[in-house]
């Protein structure tokens, strides 16, 4: 369940057209092997999870009558994009021999939806301020419909794009790509490539090209589906990865998916958007540094993750003190985050402009006593040490882990030691990615943000994003936006946490007007 602002037009978006987008050059996908084999890291993704993001654009053209992000031109760019990413014309399926995901039905195409909203974007704002939660259906109406069942996901396109035109002339692009084929780094590369191709079709150009083609083959995909000899498999299986193990009772649905479904049936999960100014984050880093150490190893990610990890845990504990019979005991307070291996491993392992999944998730746990009462620097130090483990810093460890994954007879039985539950906390770091300048069609977007969807509204899941104030002339290059979803009753206790309130800049993530959105210092919290 997602909280919605009252008295807003919620059923305001109407889909007016749905078009199947085929590759401009059908030889692009016909040259691929069928099925198209994905890689070991791709096989670790949850089968029903997509990456879905909204891009909000303002009319900045000389003529008020000129169309913003011309639909036919965008359609042509999307068709041309499929020439460079031809496997995205297919559909996901399970490999019958090892349970890994692969792509069949090549050439089926992507989906392009056209939608209209009869209201100006300002109708959804609160006192001239706008956040993703204010958009129709919390932004969900600006994405193509999504079936959360495995059968539904596997029958639908890997790539969908919805172009929604508002009465004021502003446009929102809702772009969804299945996580099985790429991570966030690959996703935003795809969006940048789409924008480049769109610009190439300007002024009636008949063709458009990318300045540099993407790398779409997954790392070590040649080892999948019988690509290893018996001796190679046996050798790979002898390795003992630190992050994974084999569960012989493994199922298609993972703990994360089960947790989403269970939480949705019990206590509602509420999402919020919060802003942290650059000066606040600098103060937080100093606060999270060991006193008298003279060291400066604390990163913004580590300090902010540590603060939220601790404050959310304390709020959960306080809730159970006040209402012990209604919420049950807390699960282990495990912490999980994903690490982009591209920069760490270099082009020797991950080719330049690598599109598929190139991440590995790592996890740790801090004792409840330390989380509640210990100094913040000790929590942050635990997260700092986590990001230095050999599993994500040693090329040998990464290569051996990937080969171990490929050698497993049933990929669905591969599990991690992370204990997902009502006490766990997860962070996804997107703030270092090019989400704004590269997504320029006629102009860069005003706001880029993932909406809180039925699948992403997980209790204890945070996304770190670049501040949309940076795209609108506000000089705070170090500011961050955090989206966070929590069990609804927890928020009341987090709001009272003095350590949390000391550093958060705008607890409700208010932005200024939809013309020039920026973080505002309104301290009123909203559910």
C-alpha positions as CSV (number, residue, x, y, z in Angstrom):
1,X,0.0,0.0,0.0
2,X,1.3,3.4,-1.0
3,X,0.2,6.6,0.7
4,X,-1.4,9.2,-1.5
5,X,-2.0,12.9,-1.0
6,X,-5.7,13.7,-0.5
7,X,-7.9,15.7,-2.9
8,X,-5.9,15.0,-6.0
9,X,-7.2,13.8,-9.4
10,X,-6.1,10.2,-9.2
11,X,-7.8,8.6,-12.2
12,X,-6.6,11.3,-14.5
13,X,-4.4,9.3,-17.0
14,X,-5.9,7.6,-20.0
15,X,-3.9,5.4,-22.3
16,X,-4.9,6.4,-25.9
17,X,-2.7,4.1,-27.9
18,X,-0.5,1.0,-27.5
19,X,2.0,0.2,-30.2
20,X,4.4,-2.8,-30.6
21,X,7.9,-1.6,-31.4
22,X,10.0,-3.9,-33.7
23,X,13.6,-3.5,-34.4
24,X,14.2,-1.2,-37.4
25,X,16.6,-3.8,-38.8
26,X,15.2,-7.3,-38.3
27,X,18.5,-8.9,-39.1
28,X,19.8,-7.5,-35.7
29,X,17.7,-10.1,-33.7
30,X,17.7,-12.8,-36.4
31,X,21.5,-12.9,-36.1
32,X,21.2,-13.9,-32.4
33,X,21.2,-17.5,-31.1
34,X,17.7,-18.6,-30.0
35,X,17.2,-18.8,-27.1
36,X,19.5,-15.9,-26.2
37,X,21.6,-17.1,-23.2
38,X,22.0,-14.7,-20.2
39,X,24.9,-14.9,-17.8
40,X,25.5,-16.2,-14.3
41,X,25.0,-12.8,-12.6
42,X,21.7,-12.4,-14.5
43,X,20.5,-15.7,-13.1
44,X,20.6,-14.3,-9.5
45,X,17.9,-11.7,-10.1
46,X,14.3,-12.2,-8.9
47,X,12.2,-13.4,-11.8
48,X,9.4,-10.8,-11.5
49,X,11.4,-7.7,-10.5
50,X,11.8,-4.8,-13.0
51,X,13.6,-1.5,-13.0
52,X,11.1,1.2,-13.4
53,X,11.8,5.0,-13.4
54,X,9.9,8.2,-14.2
55,X,11.5,11.0,-16.1
56,X,9.6,14.4,-15.8
57,X,10.2,17.0,-18.5
58,X,9.2,20.6,-18.8
59,X,8.2,22.4,-22.0
60,X,11.3,24.5,-22.9
61,X,10.8,25.0,-26.6
62,X,10.6,28.4,-28.2
63,X,7.0,27.8,-29.4
64,X,4.4,26.9,-26.8
65,X,2.6,24.9,-29.4
66,X,5.6,22.7,-30.2
67,X,5.3,19.1,-29.0
68,X,7.7,18.1,-26.2
69,X,9.4,14.7,-26.9
70,X,7.6,14.0,-30.2
71,X,6.0,10.6,-30.1
72,X,6.6,9.5,-33.6
73,X,10.3,10.5,-33.3
74,X,10.5,8.7,-30.0
75,X,8.9,5.6,-31.5
76,X,11.6,5.7,-34.3
77,X,14.3,6.1,-31.7
78,X,13.0,3.1,-29.7
79,X,12.8,1.0,-32.8
80,X,16.4,1.9,-33.7
81,X,17.5,1.2,-30.1
82,X,16.4,-2.4,-30.5
83,X,18.9,-2.7,-33.3
84,X,21.6,-2.1,-30.7
85,X,19.8,-4.2,-28.0
86,X,18.2,-6.8,-30.2
87,X,17.7,-9.4,-27.4
88,X,15.2,-6.9,-25.8
89,X,12.7,-7.8,-28.5
90,X,12.3,-11.2,-26.9
91,X,10.5,-12.6,-23.8
92,X,11.9,-14.2,-20.7
93,X,11.7,-17.9,-20.1
94,X,13.2,-20.5,-17.8
95,X,15.8,-22.9,-19.1
96,X,14.3,-26.3,-18.6
97,X,17.7,-27.9,-17.7
98,X,19.0,-25.6,-15.0
99,X,16.2,-23.2,-14.1
100,X,18.2,-20.1,-15.3
101,X,16.4,-17.3,-17.1
102,X,17.0,-16.9,-20.8
103,X,15.3,-15.0,-23.7
104,X,13.1,-16.6,-26.3
105,X,10.6,-15.3,-28.8
106,X,13.1,-13.0,-30.3
107,X,11.6,-10.4,-32.6
108,X,8.3,-10.1,-30.6
109,X,9.1,-6.4,-29.8
110,X,8.8,-3.8,-27.1
111,X,5.7,-1.9,-26.0
112,X,5.2,1.9,-26.6
113,X,2.2,3.4,-24.8
114,X,0.7,6.9,-25.4
115,X,-1.3,8.4,-22.6
116,X,-3.0,11.7,-21.9
117,X,-3.7,13.5,-18.6
118,X,-6.4,16.2,-18.8
119,X,-4.9,18.1,-15.9
120,X,-1.8,20.3,-15.7
121,X,1.0,18.9,-13.6
122,X,0.4,21.7,-11.1
123,X,-3.0,20.1,-10.2
124,X,-1.1,17.3,-8.4
125,X,1.2,19.6,-6.4
126,X,0.8,20.7,-2.8
127,X,1.1,24.5,-2.4
128,X,3.3,24.6,-5.5
129,X,5.4,21.7,-4.4
130,X,5.7,18.3,-6.0
131,X,7.1,14.9,-5.2
132,X,6.7,11.6,-7.0
133,X,4.0,10.5,-4.5
134,X,1.8,13.4,-5.7
135,X,1.8,12.1,-9.3
136,X,-1.3,10.1,-10.5
137,X,-1.5,6.9,-8.4
138,X,1.9,7.8,-6.9
139,X,3.5,7.7,-10.3
140,X,2.2,4.2,-11.1
141,X,-0.3,5.5,-13.6
142,X,2.6,6.8,-15.6
143,X,4.1,3.3,-16.2
144,X,2.7,0.6,-18.4
145,X,0.5,-1.9,-16.5
146,X,2.5,-4.7,-14.9
147,X,1.5,-8.3,-14.0
148,X,3.4,-9.4,-10.9
149,X,3.0,-13.2,-11.6
150,X,5.9,-15.1,-13.2
151,X,3.5,-16.2,-16.0
152,X,2.5,-12.6,-16.7
153,X,6.0,-11.2,-16.6
154,X,7.3,-13.9,-19.0
155,X,4.5,-13.2,-21.5
156,X,5.1,-9.5,-21.7
157,X,7.9,-7.3,-23.3
158,X,11.2,-6.9,-21.6
159,X,11.1,-3.2,-22.4
160,X,8.1,-0.8,-22.1
161,X,7.9,2.9,-22.5
162,X,4.9,5.1,-21.7
163,X,4.7,8.7,-22.9
164,X,2.2,10.7,-20.8
165,X,1.3,14.2,-22.0
166,X,-0.1,16.6,-19.4
167,X,-2.5,19.5,-20.2
168,X,0.2,22.0,-19.4
169,X,2.5,20.5,-22.1
170,X,4.8,18.7,-19.7
171,X,5.7,15.1,-20.4
172,X,6.6,12.1,-18.2
173,X,8.3,9.1,-19.6
174,X,7.8,5.9,-17.7
175,X,10.5,3.4,-18.7
176,X,10.5,-0.2,-17.4
177,X,13.2,-2.8,-18.2
178,X,13.3,-6.3,-16.6
179,X,16.0,-6.6,-14.0
180,X,16.9,-10.0,-15.5
181,X,18.6,-8.4,-18.4
182,X,20.4,-5.4,-16.7
183,X,21.1,-3.6,-13.5
184,X,20.6,0.1,-12.9
185,X,23.9,1.0,-14.5
186,X,22.8,-0.8,-17.7
187,X,19.3,0.7,-17.4
188,X,20.4,4.3,-17.4
189,X,22.9,3.6,-20.2
190,X,19.9,2.3,-22.2
191,X,18.0,5.5,-21.5
192,X,21.0,7.7,-22.5
193,X,21.2,5.7,-25.8
194,X,17.5,6.2,-26.4
195,X,17.9,9.9,-25.9
196,X,21.0,10.0,-28.2
197,X,19.1,8.2,-31.0
198,X,16.1,10.5,-30.5
199,X,18.3,13.6,-30.9
200,X,19.8,12.0,-34.0
201,X,16.3,11.9,-35.7
202,X,15.8,15.6,-35.2
203,X,15.0,17.9,-38.2
204,X,13.7,15.0,-40.2
205,X,16.8,12.9,-40.3
206,X,16.2,9.5,-41.9
207,X,18.7,7.6,-39.8
208,X,20.3,7.8,-36.4
209,X,23.4,6.1,-34.9
210,X,25.0,5.7,-31.5
211,X,28.4,7.1,-31.1
212,X,29.5,3.9,-29.3
213,X,27.6,0.6,-29.4
214,X,26.7,-1.2,-26.2
215,X,28.1,-4.5,-25.0
216,X,25.0,-6.7,-24.6
217,X,26.5,-10.2,-24.1
218,X,26.6,-11.2,-20.4
219,X,29.9,-12.0,-18.7
220,X,30.7,-15.8,-18.8
221,X,27.4,-16.5,-20.6
222,X,29.2,-19.1,-22.6
223,X,29.5,-21.2,-19.5
224,X,25.7,-21.5,-19.1
225,X,23.5,-24.3,-20.4
226,X,26.0,-27.0,-20.9
227,X,28.9,-24.7,-21.8
228,X,31.2,-26.4,-19.2
229,X,32.7,-29.9,-19.4
230,X,32.1,-32.3,-16.6
231,X,35.7,-31.6,-15.3
232,X,35.2,-27.8,-15.5
233,X,32.0,-28.1,-13.6
234,X,33.4,-30.2,-10.9
235,X,36.4,-27.9,-10.5
236,X,34.2,-24.8,-10.3
237,X,31.9,-26.4,-7.7
238,X,34.8,-27.0,-5.4
239,X,35.1,-23.3,-4.8
240,X,33.3,-22.1,-1.7
241,X,31.9,-18.6,-2.3
242,X,31.5,-16.4,0.8
243,X,28.2,-14.8,-0.4
244,X,26.2,-17.8,-1.7
245,X,25.2,-21.3,-0.9
246,X,23.0,-24.0,-2.4
247,X,19.6,-24.6,-0.9
248,X,18.3,-28.0,-2.2
249,X,14.7,-26.9,-1.4
250,X,15.1,-23.7,-3.4
251,X,12.0,-22.3,-5.1
252,X,11.4,-19.9,-8.0
253,X,10.2,-17.2,-5.6
254,X,12.9,-15.8,-3.4
255,X,12.6,-14.5,0.2
256,X,12.4,-10.9,-1.1
257,X,9.3,-11.7,-3.3
258,X,7.7,-13.7,-0.5
259,X,8.4,-10.8,1.9
260,X,6.7,-8.2,-0.4
261,X,3.6,-10.4,-0.7
262,X,3.5,-11.1,3.0
263,X,4.0,-7.5,4.0
264,X,1.3,-6.3,1.7
265,X,-1.2,-8.6,3.4
266,X,-0.3,-7.5,6.9
267,X,0.9,-4.0,7.8
268,X,0.9,-1.5,4.9
269,X,4.2,-0.3,3.7
270,X,4.5,3.5,3.1
271,X,7.0,5.2,0.9
272,X,8.6,8.7,1.5
273,X,11.1,10.9,-0.3
274,X,13.7,12.7,1.8
275,X,16.3,15.3,1.0
276,X,19.8,15.6,2.5
277,X,21.7,18.8,1.7
278,X,25.4,18.8,1.0
279,X,26.3,20.6,4.2
280,X,24.2,18.2,6.2
281,X,25.9,15.2,4.6
282,X,29.3,16.8,5.3
283,X,28.4,17.2,9.0
284,X,27.1,13.6,9.1
285,X,30.4,12.3,7.7
286,X,32.3,14.2,10.4
287,X,29.9,12.9,13.1
288,X,30.3,9.3,11.8
289,X,34.2,9.4,12.0
290,X,35.9,7.8,14.9
291,X,36.9,10.5,17.4
292,X,40.6,11.2,17.5
293,X,41.4,8.8,14.6
294,X,42.5,11.5,12.2
295,X,41.3,9.3,9.4
296,X,38.9,10.2,6.6
297,X,37.8,6.8,5.3
298,X,34.1,7.5,5.8
299,X,32.2,7.9,2.6
300,X,28.9,9.7,2.2
301,X,27.3,6.3,1.3
302,X,28.6,4.6,4.4
303,X,27.7,7.5,6.8
304,X,24.1,7.9,5.4
305,X,23.6,4.2,5.2
306,X,24.7,3.8,8.8
307,X,22.5,6.6,10.0
308,X,19.4,5.2,8.4
309,X,20.2,1.6,9.3
310,X,20.5,2.6,13.0
311,X,17.5,5.0,13.1
312,X,15.1,2.7,11.4
313,X,16.1,-0.1,13.7
314,X,15.5,2.1,16.8
315,X,12.1,3.1,15.4
316,X,11.2,-0.5,14.9
317,X,12.2,-1.4,18.4
318,X,10.3,1.6,19.9
319,X,7.2,0.5,18.0
320,X,7.3,-2.9,19.6
321,X,7.8,-1.4,23.1
322,X,4.7,0.6,22.7
323,X,2.6,-2.0,20.8
324,X,4.2,-5.3,21.7
325,X,1.3,-7.6,20.8
326,X,0.5,-6.1,17.4
327,X,3.7,-6.3,15.5
328,X,5.6,-9.4,16.6
329,X,9.3,-9.8,17.2
330,X,12.0,-8.3,15.0
331,X,13.9,-10.5,12.6
332,X,17.7,-10.3,12.5
333,X,18.9,-6.7,11.7
334,X,20.8,-7.7,8.5
335,X,22.1,-5.0,6.1
336,X,22.3,-5.6,2.4
337,X,23.5,-3.5,-0.5
338,X,24.5,-4.0,-4.1
339,X,28.0,-3.3,-5.5
340,X,28.7,-2.3,-9.1
341,X,31.6,-4.5,-10.2
342,X,32.4,-2.6,-13.4
343,X,34.7,0.0,-12.0
344,X,36.2,-2.4,-9.4
345,X,37.0,-5.2,-11.9
346,X,37.8,-3.0,-14.9
347,X,37.4,-3.7,-18.7
348,X,39.4,-7.0,-18.4
349,X,36.2,-8.6,-16.9
350,X,33.4,-6.1,-17.8
351,X,33.7,-4.6,-21.3
352,X,33.2,-0.9,-21.7
353,X,29.5,0.1,-22.0
354,X,28.5,-3.3,-20.4
355,X,24.7,-3.5,-20.3
356,X,23.8,-6.7,-18.5
357,X,23.9,-7.3,-14.7
358,X,27.3,-6.4,-13.4
359,X,26.5,-6.2,-9.7
360,X,26.9,-8.4,-6.6
361,X,25.0,-8.0,-3.4
362,X,26.8,-8.1,-0.1
363,X,25.4,-8.3,3.4
364,X,26.4,-8.1,7.1
365,X,24.7,-7.7,10.4
366,X,25.4,-5.4,13.4
367,X,24.3,-6.4,16.9
368,X,21.0,-4.9,18.1
369,X,22.8,-3.5,21.1
370,X,25.3,-1.6,18.9
371,X,22.5,-0.4,16.6
372,X,20.5,1.0,19.4
373,X,23.1,2.5,21.7
374,X,26.6,2.3,20.2
375,X,28.5,5.2,18.6
376,X,27.5,5.7,14.9
377,X,31.2,5.4,13.8
378,X,31.3,1.7,14.8
379,X,28.2,0.9,12.7
380,X,29.7,2.9,9.8
381,X,33.0,1.0,10.2
382,X,31.1,-2.3,9.8
383,X,29.6,-1.1,6.5
384,X,33.0,0.2,5.4
385,X,34.6,-3.2,6.0
386,X,31.8,-4.9,4.2
387,X,32.7,-3.0,1.0
388,X,36.3,-4.2,1.2
389,X,35.6,-8.0,1.4
390,X,37.5,-10.1,-1.2
391,X,34.2,-11.3,-2.8
392,X,33.9,-7.9,-4.5
393,X,37.5,-6.6,-4.5
394,X,39.5,-9.6,-5.7
395,X,39.2,-10.4,-9.4
396,X,40.0,-14.1,-8.6
397,X,37.2,-14.2,-6.1
398,X,34.7,-12.6,-8.6
399,X,35.7,-14.9,-11.4
400,X,35.6,-18.0,-9.2
401,X,32.2,-17.0,-7.8
402,X,30.7,-16.5,-11.3
403,X,32.1,-19.8,-12.5
404,X,30.6,-21.5,-9.3
405,X,27.2,-20.0,-10.2
406,X,27.4,-21.2,-13.8
407,X,28.3,-24.7,-12.5
408,X,25.2,-25.2,-10.4
409,X,22.7,-27.7,-11.8
410,X,19.7,-25.6,-10.6
411,X,20.2,-21.9,-10.5
412,X,17.0,-21.4,-8.5
413,X,18.7,-23.2,-5.5
414,X,21.4,-20.5,-5.2
415,X,20.7,-18.4,-2.1
416,X,22.5,-15.8,0.0
417,X,22.9,-15.7,3.7
418,X,21.1,-12.4,4.0
419,X,18.1,-12.8,6.3
420,X,15.2,-10.8,4.9
421,X,12.5,-9.8,7.4
422,X,10.9,-7.0,9.3
423,X,14.3,-6.2,10.9
424,X,16.4,-6.1,7.8
425,X,17.6,-3.0,5.9
426,X,18.6,-2.6,2.2
427,X,20.2,0.2,0.3
428,X,20.6,0.7,-3.5
429,X,23.0,3.4,-4.6
430,X,22.0,5.2,-7.8
431,X,23.3,8.7,-6.9
432,X,26.6,8.4,-8.8
433,X,24.8,7.5,-12.1
434,X,24.1,9.9,-14.9
435,X,20.3,10.1,-14.5
436,X,19.9,13.7,-15.8
437,X,22.2,15.1,-18.4
438,X,22.3,11.9,-20.5
439,X,18.5,11.6,-20.4
440,X,18.2,14.8,-22.4
441,X,15.8,14.6,-25.4
442,X,15.0,18.3,-26.1
443,X,16.3,19.2,-22.6
444,X,17.3,17.3,-19.4
445,X,14.6,16.1,-17.2
446,X,13.4,18.1,-14.2
447,X,13.1,15.1,-11.9
448,X,14.1,11.4,-12.2
449,X,12.8,9.0,-9.7
450,X,11.5,5.5,-9.3
451,X,7.9,5.4,-8.0
452,X,6.9,3.2,-5.1
453,X,5.3,0.3,-6.9
454,X,3.8,-2.9,-5.6
455,X,7.1,-4.8,-6.1
456,X,9.5,-2.0,-4.9
457,X,7.5,-1.1,-1.7
458,X,9.6,-3.4,0.5
459,X,9.8,-2.7,4.2
460,X,13.3,-1.3,4.8
461,X,14.4,-0.6,1.2
462,X,16.1,2.7,0.4
463,X,17.4,4.2,-2.9
464,X,20.0,6.9,-2.9
465,X,19.5,9.3,-5.8
466,X,21.1,12.5,-7.1
467,X,19.2,15.5,-6.0
468,X,16.8,16.8,-8.7
469,X,17.7,20.3,-7.4
470,X,21.0,19.9,-9.4
471,X,19.1,19.7,-12.6
472,X,17.3,23.0,-11.9
473,X,19.9,25.6,-11.1
474,X,20.2,25.0,-7.4
475,X,23.9,24.9,-6.5
476,X,24.2,22.0,-4.1
477,X,26.0,19.3,-6.1
478,X,26.5,17.2,-3.0
479,X,22.9,17.0,-2.0
480,X,21.1,13.6,-2.2
481,X,17.5,12.4,-2.4
482,X,16.6,9.2,-0.5
483,X,13.4,7.2,-1.2
484,X,12.6,4.9,1.7
485,X,9.7,2.5,2.3
486,X,8.8,1.3,5.8
487,X,6.1,-0.5,7.6
488,X,3.6,2.4,8.1
489,X,3.6,2.5,11.9
490,X,7.4,2.8,12.0
491,X,7.4,6.3,10.5
492,X,5.9,7.9,13.6
493,X,8.8,6.7,15.7
494,X,11.4,7.6,13.1
495,X,10.0,11.1,12.9
496,X,10.8,11.5,16.7
497,X,14.4,10.2,16.4
498,X,16.5,13.3,17.2
499,X,19.6,11.9,15.5
500,X,17.6,11.3,12.3
501,X,16.0,14.8,12.4
502,X,19.4,16.4,13.0
503,X,20.6,15.5,9.5
504,X,17.5,15.1,7.2
505,X,16.9,18.3,5.3
506,X,13.3,17.7,4.2
507,X,11.6,14.6,5.7
508,X,8.8,14.7,3.2
509,X,11.0,15.4,0.1
510,X,9.0,18.5,-0.9
511,X,10.2,20.2,-4.0
512,X,9.4,23.7,-5.2
513,X,7.2,24.3,-8.2
514,X,6.9,21.7,-11.0
515,X,8.7,24.3,-13.2
516,X,11.8,24.4,-11.1
517,X,11.7,21.6,-8.6
518,X,14.2,21.6,-5.8
519,X,14.4,20.4,-2.2
520,X,12.6,22.6,0.2
521,X,13.2,23.0,4.0
522,X,9.6,22.2,4.9
523,X,9.9,19.9,8.0
524,X,6.3,18.7,8.1
525,X,6.2,14.9,7.7
526,X,3.5,13.2,5.7
527,X,2.4,9.6,5.4
